[in-house]
């Protein structure tokens, strides 16, 4: 008991002394009488403090990392979701800009032909044997079977089935398609037939075949073809660009002539299209075709300088005397 009481007295005295020293040092500031003692303490205990800190700091950091891990994970997940939303917004903005440009071109093409249209978007492609796509416009938008479907570049196909909000379009490349057509700058007519989507993107293979009804009619590579127009303007209105003659087949029967046509429309990347809900009042003929590309410049022959004959030494006049070699005689 005595030892315990003595220990308490000593600890109390040391505590009072420590508090007094702290108070004196604090009030003295830079002029504190204990400044020297403070320097000695820093010199003695500084290395010990640094060593203990180097040992304790990694443990503390590890503990902080363990306690902060759930919060950091949540923060990383939140940032990842924000980045994903920003990427989706950027992608959506680019798609909207691209579709707006397609729609502007489509309206310009329809205006040149005098077609009344209802714009739509391709939402899926057919998976069966037919070359078909589904668009997001149906009977509620005035779409009916056997209406022409086009894009800004040209003919896409015709409507075959219609629902309230969607419709099925049979593409011009389908093997069952048969489209009355006409050569540009000509009255020569023929029939465009599809060869199936398998003909796309295979070098010289083309997905459209053109049979010219008059085998003797002139046709050339690079000539463009438009729709002739159906009776009653269904299923095809006149004047819609179809494609360009890429290859001409030699006639074997003599009754018709066959050519293979590269379509203006890329059927593998259809997006914004239009259904022609009202035909033009007059046949636009070739007005919807884009301007022809300028012909390549014809190379002009350049004049090349011919090498001139080497000049011969200057000849003496025929009657001139040559200098005498004889010595002059004196008087």
C-alpha positions as CSV (number, residue, x, y, z in Angstrom):
1,X,0.0,0.0,0.0
2,X,2.9,2.4,0.9
3,X,4.6,1.7,-2.4
4,X,1.4,2.4,-4.2
5,X,0.8,5.6,-2.4
6,X,4.5,6.7,-3.0
7,X,4.1,5.9,-6.7
8,X,1.0,8.0,-7.0
9,X,2.8,10.9,-5.3
10,X,5.8,10.7,-7.6
11,X,3.6,10.5,-10.7
12,X,1.5,13.4,-9.5
13,X,4.7,15.5,-8.9
14,X,6.1,14.6,-12.3
15,X,2.8,15.5,-13.9
16,X,2.8,18.9,-12.2
17,X,6.4,19.6,-13.3
18,X,5.6,18.6,-16.9
19,X,2.6,20.8,-17.0
20,X,4.6,23.7,-15.6
21,X,7.4,23.2,-18.1
22,X,4.9,23.1,-21.0
23,X,3.2,26.3,-19.8
24,X,6.6,28.1,-19.3
25,X,7.8,26.9,-22.8
26,X,4.6,27.9,-24.5
27,X,4.5,31.4,-23.0
28,X,8.1,32.0,-23.6
29,X,7.9,31.2,-27.3
30,X,11.3,31.6,-29.1
31,X,12.8,33.3,-25.9
32,X,11.7,30.4,-23.7
33,X,14.3,29.5,-21.0
34,X,13.6,25.8,-21.9
35,X,14.6,26.2,-25.5
36,X,18.0,24.5,-25.0
37,X,16.3,21.6,-23.2
38,X,13.9,21.3,-26.1
39,X,16.8,21.1,-28.5
40,X,18.5,18.4,-26.4
41,X,15.3,16.4,-26.4
42,X,14.9,16.7,-30.2
43,X,18.5,15.6,-30.6
44,X,18.1,12.6,-28.3
45,X,14.6,11.5,-29.2
46,X,14.5,12.5,-32.9
47,X,16.1,9.4,-34.3
48,X,14.0,7.2,-32.1
49,X,10.9,9.0,-33.3
50,X,11.9,8.6,-37.0
51,X,12.7,4.9,-36.5
52,X,9.4,4.2,-34.8
53,X,7.5,6.1,-37.5
54,X,9.2,4.1,-40.3
55,X,8.1,0.9,-38.5
56,X,4.6,2.1,-37.7
57,X,3.8,3.9,-41.0
58,X,3.5,0.8,-43.3
59,X,1.2,-0.8,-40.7
60,X,-0.9,2.3,-40.6
61,X,-1.1,2.6,-44.4
62,X,-2.1,-1.1,-44.7
63,X,-4.8,-0.6,-42.1
64,X,-6.0,2.5,-43.9
65,X,-6.1,0.7,-47.2
66,X,-8.1,-2.2,-45.7
67,X,-10.6,0.2,-44.1
68,X,-10.8,2.4,-47.3
69,X,-11.1,-0.5,-49.8
70,X,-14.9,-0.7,-50.0
71,X,-15.2,3.1,-50.5
72,X,-12.5,3.1,-53.2
73,X,-14.2,0.2,-55.0
74,X,-17.5,2.0,-54.9
75,X,-15.8,5.2,-56.2
76,X,-14.2,3.2,-59.0
77,X,-17.5,1.6,-59.9
78,X,-19.2,5.0,-60.0
79,X,-16.5,6.4,-62.2
80,X,-16.7,3.4,-64.6
81,X,-20.5,3.9,-64.9
82,X,-20.0,7.6,-65.5
83,X,-17.5,6.9,-68.3
84,X,-19.8,4.3,-69.8
85,X,-22.7,6.8,-69.8
86,X,-20.4,9.4,-71.4
87,X,-19.3,7.0,-74.1
88,X,-22.9,6.0,-74.9
89,X,-23.9,9.7,-75.1
90,X,-21.1,10.4,-77.5
91,X,-22.0,7.4,-79.6
92,X,-25.6,8.4,-79.6
93,X,-24.7,12.0,-80.5
94,X,-22.6,10.7,-83.5
95,X,-25.5,8.4,-84.6
96,X,-28.0,11.2,-84.4
97,X,-25.7,13.5,-86.5
98,X,-25.2,10.8,-89.1
99,X,-28.9,10.0,-89.3
100,X,-29.7,13.7,-89.5
101,X,-27.4,14.0,-92.5
102,X,-29.0,10.9,-94.1
103,X,-32.4,12.4,-93.6
104,X,-31.4,15.7,-95.2
105,X,-30.0,13.9,-98.2
106,X,-33.2,11.7,-98.4
107,X,-35.4,14.8,-98.4
108,X,-33.3,16.3,-101.1
109,X,-33.6,13.2,-103.3
110,X,-37.4,12.9,-102.7
111,X,-37.8,16.6,-103.5
112,X,-36.0,16.2,-106.9
113,X,-38.3,13.4,-107.9
114,X,-41.5,14.9,-106.5
115,X,-42.1,11.9,-104.1
116,X,-44.1,12.3,-101.0
117,X,-42.4,10.2,-98.4
118,X,-42.5,8.9,-94.8
119,X,-39.1,8.5,-93.3
120,X,-38.4,5.3,-91.3
121,X,-35.5,3.4,-89.8
122,X,-34.3,-0.1,-90.5
123,X,-34.6,-2.0,-87.2
124,X,-33.8,-5.6,-88.2
125,X,-32.8,-7.8,-91.1
126,X,-34.6,-10.9,-92.2
127,X,-33.1,-14.2,-91.3
128,X,-34.9,-16.4,-93.8
129,X,-34.3,-17.2,-97.5
130,X,-35.7,-13.8,-98.6
131,X,-33.7,-10.6,-98.7
132,X,-35.9,-8.5,-96.3
133,X,-35.6,-5.9,-93.6
134,X,-38.0,-4.5,-91.1
135,X,-38.7,-0.8,-90.7
136,X,-40.2,1.1,-87.8
137,X,-43.2,2.5,-89.7
138,X,-46.5,0.7,-90.4
139,X,-50.2,1.3,-91.1
140,X,-50.5,4.0,-88.5
141,X,-48.0,6.0,-90.5
142,X,-49.9,5.5,-93.8
143,X,-47.7,2.6,-95.0
144,X,-49.4,0.1,-97.3
145,X,-48.3,-3.0,-99.1
146,X,-46.7,-2.5,-102.6
147,X,-45.2,0.9,-101.8
148,X,-41.8,1.8,-103.0
149,X,-39.0,2.1,-100.4
150,X,-35.9,4.2,-101.2
151,X,-32.9,5.7,-99.5
152,X,-30.9,8.9,-100.3
153,X,-28.9,6.9,-102.8
154,X,-31.6,5.0,-104.6
155,X,-34.0,2.1,-104.7
156,X,-34.2,-0.2,-101.7
157,X,-37.2,-2.4,-102.5
158,X,-41.0,-2.6,-101.9
159,X,-43.2,-3.1,-98.9
160,X,-44.7,-6.7,-98.7
161,X,-46.2,-6.9,-95.2
162,X,-47.5,-4.2,-92.9
163,X,-48.2,-4.2,-89.2
164,X,-49.5,-1.3,-87.1
165,X,-46.0,0.0,-86.2
166,X,-43.7,-2.0,-88.5
167,X,-43.4,-3.2,-92.1
168,X,-41.4,-5.7,-94.0
169,X,-39.5,-4.6,-97.1
170,X,-38.4,-7.0,-99.8
171,X,-35.1,-5.8,-101.1
172,X,-34.3,-5.3,-104.8
173,X,-31.5,-7.8,-104.4
174,X,-34.0,-10.7,-103.6
175,X,-34.1,-13.4,-106.3
176,X,-37.8,-13.0,-106.7
177,X,-37.6,-9.2,-107.4
178,X,-38.4,-8.1,-110.9
179,X,-38.3,-4.4,-111.5
180,X,-39.2,-2.6,-114.7
181,X,-36.3,-0.2,-115.5
182,X,-34.9,2.2,-118.1
183,X,-31.5,3.2,-119.3
184,X,-30.6,6.9,-118.7
185,X,-30.8,9.2,-121.6
186,X,-32.6,6.5,-123.5
187,X,-36.0,5.0,-124.0
188,X,-34.6,1.5,-123.9
189,X,-36.3,-0.5,-121.2
190,X,-35.6,-3.8,-119.5
191,X,-36.0,-5.8,-116.3
192,X,-33.8,-5.7,-113.2
193,X,-33.7,-9.0,-111.3
194,X,-32.1,-9.7,-108.0
195,X,-29.4,-12.3,-107.5
196,X,-29.6,-12.7,-103.8
197,X,-27.5,-11.1,-101.1
198,X,-24.8,-13.6,-101.6
199,X,-23.6,-11.5,-104.6
200,X,-22.6,-8.6,-102.4
201,X,-19.0,-7.8,-101.7
202,X,-17.4,-10.5,-103.9
203,X,-15.1,-8.7,-106.3
204,X,-16.7,-8.3,-109.7
205,X,-19.9,-10.2,-108.6
206,X,-22.9,-7.9,-108.6
207,X,-26.3,-8.5,-107.0
208,X,-28.5,-7.2,-109.8
209,X,-29.0,-8.5,-113.4
210,X,-30.5,-6.2,-116.1
211,X,-32.1,-7.8,-119.2
212,X,-32.5,-5.4,-122.0
213,X,-35.6,-6.3,-124.0
214,X,-34.1,-5.1,-127.3
215,X,-30.9,-7.1,-127.9
216,X,-29.8,-4.6,-130.6
217,X,-30.2,-1.5,-128.4
218,X,-26.9,0.2,-127.5
219,X,-25.7,-0.2,-123.9
220,X,-22.4,0.7,-122.4
221,X,-20.5,0.2,-119.2
222,X,-21.1,3.1,-116.8
223,X,-24.6,3.8,-118.0
224,X,-27.0,4.3,-115.2
225,X,-30.5,2.8,-114.7
226,X,-33.7,4.1,-113.1
227,X,-37.1,2.6,-112.3
228,X,-39.5,2.6,-115.2
229,X,-42.6,2.8,-113.0
230,X,-45.3,0.2,-112.5
231,X,-48.9,0.3,-113.6
232,X,-50.8,2.4,-111.1
233,X,-47.4,3.5,-109.6
234,X,-47.3,0.3,-107.5
235,X,-45.1,-1.3,-106.4
236,X,-42.5,1.0,-108.0
237,X,-42.7,4.7,-108.8
238,X,-40.7,6.0,-111.8
239,X,-37.4,7.7,-111.8
240,X,-35.8,6.1,-108.7
241,X,-32.0,5.5,-109.3
242,X,-31.1,1.8,-109.2
243,X,-27.5,1.4,-110.2
244,X,-24.8,1.5,-112.8
245,X,-23.9,-1.0,-115.6
246,X,-20.7,-2.7,-114.6
247,X,-20.4,-5.6,-117.0
248,X,-22.2,-6.6,-120.2
249,X,-22.7,-10.2,-121.2
250,X,-22.5,-11.4,-124.8
251,X,-25.9,-12.2,-126.2
252,X,-26.4,-15.9,-127.0
253,X,-30.1,-16.1,-127.8
254,X,-30.3,-12.9,-129.8
255,X,-33.7,-12.0,-128.1
256,X,-32.4,-10.1,-125.1
257,X,-29.2,-8.7,-123.8
258,X,-27.9,-9.1,-120.3
259,X,-25.8,-6.7,-118.2
260,X,-24.8,-6.8,-114.5
261,X,-25.5,-3.8,-112.4
262,X,-23.8,-2.4,-109.3
263,X,-26.6,-0.8,-107.1
264,X,-26.2,2.7,-105.7
265,X,-27.5,1.5,-102.4
266,X,-25.4,-0.5,-99.9
267,X,-27.8,-3.1,-98.8
268,X,-25.6,-4.3,-96.0
269,X,-25.7,-1.0,-94.1
270,X,-29.2,0.3,-94.5
271,X,-30.3,2.7,-91.8
272,X,-32.5,5.7,-92.7
273,X,-35.0,4.9,-95.5
274,X,-38.3,6.3,-96.8
275,X,-41.6,4.9,-98.0
276,X,-43.1,6.7,-101.0
277,X,-46.6,7.2,-99.8
278,X,-47.7,9.3,-102.9
279,X,-46.2,9.0,-106.4
280,X,-44.9,12.0,-108.4
281,X,-47.4,13.9,-110.6
282,X,-45.1,13.5,-113.6
283,X,-42.3,11.1,-114.4
284,X,-39.0,12.7,-113.2
285,X,-37.1,10.7,-115.8
286,X,-33.4,11.2,-115.0
287,X,-33.8,14.2,-112.7
288,X,-33.1,12.2,-109.5
289,X,-29.8,10.8,-110.8
290,X,-26.8,12.4,-109.2
291,X,-24.6,14.5,-111.5
292,X,-22.2,12.5,-113.7
293,X,-18.6,12.6,-112.5
294,X,-16.4,14.6,-114.8
295,X,-14.5,12.5,-117.4
296,X,-10.9,11.9,-116.8
297,X,-8.7,14.5,-118.5
298,X,-7.4,13.4,-121.9
299,X,-3.6,13.5,-122.0
300,X,-2.3,15.9,-124.6
301,X,0.9,15.1,-126.4
302,X,3.8,17.3,-125.4
303,X,6.2,18.6,-128.0
304,X,9.7,17.2,-127.4
305,X,12.7,19.1,-128.7
306,X,14.7,17.1,-131.3
307,X,18.4,17.2,-130.8
308,X,19.9,19.6,-133.3
309,X,22.7,18.6,-135.6
310,X,26.1,19.5,-134.3
311,X,27.4,22.7,-135.9
312,X,30.3,22.1,-138.3
313,X,33.4,24.4,-138.2
314,X,32.9,27.6,-140.2
315,X,33.8,26.9,-143.8
316,X,36.0,29.3,-145.7
317,X,34.5,31.1,-148.7
318,X,35.1,29.2,-151.9
319,X,37.2,31.9,-153.7
320,X,39.1,33.2,-150.7
321,X,42.8,32.7,-150.7
322,X,44.4,30.7,-148.0
323,X,47.3,32.3,-146.2
324,X,50.6,31.8,-148.1
325,X,53.2,29.7,-146.5
326,X,56.0,30.9,-148.9
327,X,58.4,33.5,-147.6
328,X,58.0,37.0,-149.1
329,X,60.7,37.8,-151.7
330,X,62.6,41.0,-151.0
331,X,63.3,43.7,-153.7
